[in-house]
Amino acid sequence: MLFPISGAHISPIYLVVIGFLIGILGGFFGVGGSFIAGPALRAVGLDWNFAVGTDLAHIVGKSVVAAKRHRALAMSILNSVWIMAVGTIGARKSARSSFKC
């Protein structure tokens, strides 16, 4: 299968098998599996830029689905989200100001 933007030829069978194995290993280790997907895509000849971009797109997609699912099940705590967002912005500003000499 040709991926025109990257110019890579990757077998669809390889993608299915690797996707299955990443799902199994990710579930076994309790992680998302992106740390396995990047090297697996690189091993077949995809440049790092495209492998990392593919991982990021995968992570964003899963995060959106998970957020919608948690919201539908009333499991999201929006107060915590706001606290984390404010804390992240504050940490970024303080880190940026600490490097100004």
ROSE-4610 file (N, C-alpha, C; in Angstrom, 1 decimal, always signed):
// ROSE-4610
residu = [M/M/M/L/L/L/F/F/F/P/P/P/I/I/I/S/S/S/G/G/G/A/A/A/H/H/H/I/I/I/S/S/S/P/P/P/I/I/I/Y/Y/Y/L/L/L/V/V/V/V/V/V/I/I/I/G/G/G/F/F/F/L/L/L/I/I/I/G/G/G/I/I/I/L/L/L/G/G/G/G/G/G/F/F/F/F/F/F/G/G/G/V/V/V/G/G/G/G/G/G/S/S/S/F/F/F/I/I/I/A/A/A/G/G/G/P/P/P/A/A/A/L/L/L/R/R/R/A/A/A/V/V/V/G/G/G/L/L/L/D/D/D/W/W/W/N/N/N/F/F/F/A/A/A/V/V/V/G/G/G/T/T/T/D/D/D/L/L/L/A/A/A/H/H/H/I/I/I/V/V/V/G/G/G/K/K/K/S/S/S/V/V/V/V/V/V/A/A/A/A/A/A/K/K/K/R/R/R/H/H/H/R/R/R/A/A/A/L/L/L/A/A/A/M/M/M/S/S/S/I/I/I/L/L/L/N/N/N/S/S/S/V/V/V/W/W/W/I/I/I/M/M/M/A/A/A/V/V/V/G/G/G/T/T/T/I/I/I/G/G/G/A/A/A/R/R/R/K/K/K/S/S/S/A/A/A/R/R/R/S/S/S/S/S/S/F/F/F/K/K/K/C/C/C]
num = [1/1/1/2/2/2/3/3/3/4/4/4/5/5/5/6/6/6/7/7/7/8/8/8/9/9/9/10/10/10/11/11/11/12/12/12/13/13/13/14/14/14/15/15/15/16/16/16/17/17/17/18/18/18/19/19/19/20/20/20/21/21/21/22/22/22/23/23/23/24/24/24/25/25/25/26/26/26/27/27/27/28/28/28/29/29/29/30/30/30/31/31/31/32/32/32/33/33/33/34/34/34/35/35/35/36/36/36/37/37/37/38/38/38/39/39/39/40/40/40/41/41/41/42/42/42/43/43/43/44/44/44/45/45/45/46/46/46/47/47/47/48/48/48/49/49/49/50/50/50/51/51/51/52/52/52/53/53/53/54/54/54/55/55/55/56/56/56/57/57/57/58/58/58/59/59/59/60/60/60/61/61/61/62/62/62/63/63/63/64/64/64/65/65/65/66/66/66/67/67/67/68/68/68/69/69/69/70/70/70/71/71/71/72/72/72/73/73/73/74/74/74/75/75/75/76/76/76/77/77/77/78/78/78/79/79/79/80/80/80/81/81/81/82/82/82/83/83/83/84/84/84/85/85/85/86/86/86/87/87/87/88/88/88/89/89/89/90/90/90/91/91/91/92/92/92/93/93/93/94/94/94/95/95/95/96/96/96/97/97/97/98/98/98/99/99/99/100/100/100/101/101/101]
x = [+0.9/+0.0/+0.9/+0.6/+1.4/+0.8/+1.6/+1.1/+1.7/+0.9/+1.5/+2.2/+1.8/+2.4/+3.8/+4.0/+5.3/+6.1/+5.4/+6.1/+6.5/+5.9/+6.3/+5.4/+5.9/+5.1/+5.1/+4.0/+3.8/+2.7/+3.0/+2.0/+0.8/-0.4/-1.6/-1.6/-1.1/-1.0/-0.1/+1.0/+2.0/+1.2/+0.5/-0.2/-1.2/-2.0/-3.0/-2.3/-1.3/-0.6/+0.0/+0.7/+1.4/+0.3/-0.8/-1.9/-2.4/-2.6/-3.1/-2.1/-0.9/+0.1/+0.3/+0.2/+0.3/-0.9/-2.1/-3.3/-3.1/-2.6/-2.4/-1.4/-0.2/+0.8/+0.5/-0.2/-0.7/-1.6/-2.6/-3.5/-2.8/-1.8/-1.1/-0.3/+0.4/+1.2/+0.4/-0.8/-1.7/-1.3/-0.8/-0.4/-1.1/-0.9/-1.6/-1.0/+0.3/+0.9/+1.6/+1.6/+2.3/+3.8/+4.3/+5.8/+6.2/+5.3/+5.6/+5.3/+4.3/+3.9/+5.0/+5.6/+6.6/+7.8/+8.4/+9.5/+9.0/+7.8/+7.3/+7.1/+6.6/+6.5/+7.9/+8.8/+10.2/+10.9/+10.6/+11.3/+10.9/+9.7/+9.3/+9.7/+10.4/+11.0/+10.3/+9.4/+8.7/+9.7/+9.8/+10.6/+10.1/+11.0/+10.6/+9.5/+9.6/+8.6/+7.2/+7.0/+5.7/+5.3/+6.3/+6.0/+5.5/+6.1/+5.7/+4.4/+4.2/+2.9/+1.8/+2.0/+1.0/+0.6/+1.6/+1.4/+0.6/+0.9/+0.2/-1.3/-1.5/-2.9/-3.6/-3.0/-3.6/-3.9/-3.0/-3.3/-4.4/-4.5/-5.5/-6.9/-6.9/-8.2/-8.7/-7.8/-8.2/-8.6/-7.9/-8.2/-9.6/-10.0/-11.3/-12.4/-12.2/-13.2/-13.3/-12.1/-12.2/-12.9/-12.6/-13.2/-14.7/-15.2/-16.6/-17.3/-16.6/-17.1/-17.2/-16.2/-16.2/-17.3/-17.5/-18.5/-19.9/-20.1/-21.4/-21.7/-20.7/-20.9/-20.8/-20.7/-20.7/-19.5/-18.4/-17.2/-16.2/-16.4/-15.4/-15.7/-14.6/-14.7/-14.1/-15.0/-14.6/-13.8/-14.1/-13.3/-11.8/-11.6/-10.2/-9.5/-10.3/-9.7/-9.3/-10.1/-9.8/-8.6/-8.5/-7.4/-6.1/-6.1/-4.9/-4.5/-5.5/-5.2/-4.6/-5.1/-4.6/-3.2/-3.0/-1.7/-0.7/-1.1/-0.2/+0.3/-0.7/-0.4/+0.6/+0.3/+1.1/+2.5/+2.6/+4.0/+4.7/+4.1/+4.7/+5.3/+4.4/+4.9/+6.0/+6.0/+7.1/+8.3/+8.2/+9.4/+10.0/+9.2/+9.7/+10.3/+9.8/+10.4/+11.6/+11.8/+13.0/+14.2/+14.0/+15.1/+15.5/+14.8/+15.2/+16.3/+17.5/+18.5/+18.9]
y = [-1.2/+0.0/+1.2/+2.2/+3.4/+4.5/+5.1/+6.3/+7.5/+8.2/+9.2/+10.4/+10.8/+12.0/+11.6/+10.4/+10.0/+9.3/+8.8/+8.1/+6.7/+6.1/+4.8/+3.8/+2.6/+1.4/+0.5/+0.3/-0.6/-1.6/-2.9/-3.9/-3.8/-3.9/-3.8/-4.9/-6.1/-7.2/-6.9/-6.2/-5.8/-4.8/-3.9/-2.9/-3.6/-4.6/-5.3/-6.1/-6.8/-7.6/-6.8/-5.7/-4.8/-4.1/-3.7/-3.1/-4.0/-5.3/-6.3/-6.5/-6.7/-6.9/-5.7/-4.5/-3.3/-3.2/-3.6/-3.6/-4.6/-5.8/-6.8/-6.4/-6.0/-5.5/-4.3/-3.4/-2.2/-2.5/-3.4/-3.9/-4.7/-5.5/-6.3/-5.4/-4.4/-3.5/-2.3/-2.1/-1.1/+0.3/+0.4/+1.7/+1.8/+2.9/+3.2/+2.4/+2.1/+1.4/+2.2/+3.5/+4.4/+4.2/+3.9/+3.7/+2.4/+1.6/+0.4/+0.7/+1.6/+1.9/+2.6/+3.6/+4.4/+3.6/+2.8/+1.9/+0.9/+0.4/-0.6/+0.1/+1.3/+2.0/+2.4/+2.7/+3.0/+1.8/+0.6/-0.6/-1.0/-0.5/-0.9/+0.2/+1.3/+2.2/+3.6/+3.8/+5.1/+6.1/+7.3/+8.3/+8.6/+9.1/+9.4/+10.4/+11.4/+12.5/+11.9/+11.0/+10.5/+9.5/+8.7/+7.8/+8.5/+9.6/+10.3/+11.0/+11.6/+12.2/+11.2/+10.0/+9.0/+8.6/+8.5/+8.3/+9.4/+10.6/+11.8/+11.8/+11.5/+11.4/+10.3/+9.2/+8.1/+8.4/+9.1/+9.5/+10.5/+11.5/+12.5/+11.8/+10.9/+10.2/+9.4/+8.7/+7.9/+8.8/+9.9/+10.8/+11.5/+11.8/+12.4/+11.4/+10.1/+9.1/+8.8/+8.7/+8.5/+9.6/+10.9/+12.0/+12.0/+11.7/+11.6/+10.5/+9.4/+8.2/+8.6/+9.2/+9.5/+10.6/+11.5/+12.5/+11.9/+10.9/+10.2/+9.4/+8.9/+8.1/+8.9/+10.2/+11.2/+10.9/+10.5/+10.1/+11.3/+12.3/+13.3/+14.3/+14.8/+15.8/+17.1/+17.9/+19.1/+20.1/+20.1/+20.9/+20.6/+19.3/+18.8/+19.2/+19.2/+19.6/+21.0/+21.9/+23.3/+23.6/+22.8/+23.0/+22.6/+21.5/+21.0/+22.0/+22.6/+23.5/+24.8/+25.3/+26.5/+26.2/+25.0/+24.6/+24.5/+23.9/+23.8/+25.1/+26.0/+27.4/+28.1/+28.0/+28.6/+28.0/+26.7/+26.0/+26.5/+26.6/+27.0/+28.4/+29.3/+30.7/+30.8/+30.1/+30.2/+29.5/+28.5/+27.9/+28.8/+29.5/+30.4/+31.6/+32.1/+33.3/+32.9/+31.7/+31.3/+31.2/+31.0/+30.9/+32.3/+33.4/+34.7/+35.2/+35.5/+35.9/+37.4]
z = [+0.0/+0.0/+0.0/-0.9/-1.0/-0.1/+0.7/+1.4/+0.7/+0.0/-0.9/-0.3/+0.9/+1.5/+2.0/+2.6/+3.0/+1.9/+0.9/-0.1/+0.3/+1.4/+1.9/+1.3/+1.1/+0.7/+1.9/+2.5/+3.7/+3.4/+3.7/+3.5/+4.4/+3.9/+4.8/+5.8/+5.4/+6.4/+7.5/+7.3/+8.3/+9.3/+8.7/+9.5/+10.4/+9.9/+10.7/+11.8/+11.4/+12.4/+13.5/+13.1/+14.1/+15.0/+14.4/+15.1/+16.2/+15.8/+16.7/+17.9/+17.5/+18.6/+19.5/+18.9/+19.8/+20.7/+20.2/+21.1/+22.2/+21.9/+22.9/+23.9/+23.4/+24.4/+25.2/+24.5/+25.2/+26.4/+26.1/+27.1/+28.2/+27.8/+28.8/+29.7/+29.2/+30.0/+30.6/+30.2/+30.7/+30.2/+29.0/+28.4/+27.1/+26.4/+25.1/+24.0/+24.0/+22.9/+21.9/+22.1/+21.1/+21.1/+22.3/+22.4/+21.6/+21.3/+20.4/+18.9/+18.7/+17.3/+16.6/+17.2/+16.6/+16.0/+16.9/+16.4/+15.4/+15.5/+14.5/+13.1/+13.1/+11.8/+11.3/+12.2/+11.7/+11.2/+11.8/+11.3/+9.9/+9.4/+8.1/+7.1/+7.6/+6.6/+6.6/+7.5/+7.6/+8.3/+7.8/+8.5/+9.9/+10.8/+12.2/+12.2/+11.3/+11.3/+11.1/+10.2/+9.9/+11.0/+11.5/+12.6/+13.9/+14.2/+15.4/+15.2/+13.9/+13.6/+13.6/+13.2/+13.2/+14.6/+15.5/+16.9/+17.6/+17.3/+17.8/+17.4/+16.1/+15.6/+16.3/+16.5/+17.2/+18.7/+19.3/+20.7/+20.8/+19.9/+20.0/+19.7/+18.8/+18.5/+19.7/+20.3/+21.5/+22.6/+22.8/+23.9/+23.7/+22.5/+22.2/+22.5/+22.1/+22.3/+23.8/+24.5/+25.9/+26.7/+26.3/+27.0/+26.8/+25.6/+25.3/+26.1/+26.2/+26.9/+28.4/+29.0/+30.4/+30.6/+29.7/+29.9/+29.8/+28.9/+28.8/+30.0/+30.7/+31.9/+33.1/+33.0/+34.1/+35.0/+34.4/+35.2/+35.2/+34.3/+34.3/+35.4/+35.9/+37.0/+36.4/+36.0/+35.3/+36.1/+37.4/+38.3/+38.3/+38.3/+38.3/+36.9/+35.9/+34.6/+34.6/+35.2/+35.2/+36.1/+37.3/+38.2/+37.5/+36.7/+36.0/+34.9/+34.2/+33.2/+33.7/+34.8/+35.4/+36.0/+36.6/+37.1/+36.0/+34.9/+33.7/+33.2/+33.0/+32.5/+33.5/+34.8/+35.8/+35.8/+35.7/+35.6/+34.4/+33.3/+32.1/+32.2/+32.7/+32.9/+33.9/+35.0/+35.9/+35.4/+34.6/+34.0/+33.0/+32.2/+31.2/+31.9/+33.0/+33.6/+34.4/+34.8/+35.5/+34.6/+33.3/+32.4/+31.8/+32.2/+31.8/+32.7/+32.2/+33.1/+32.9]
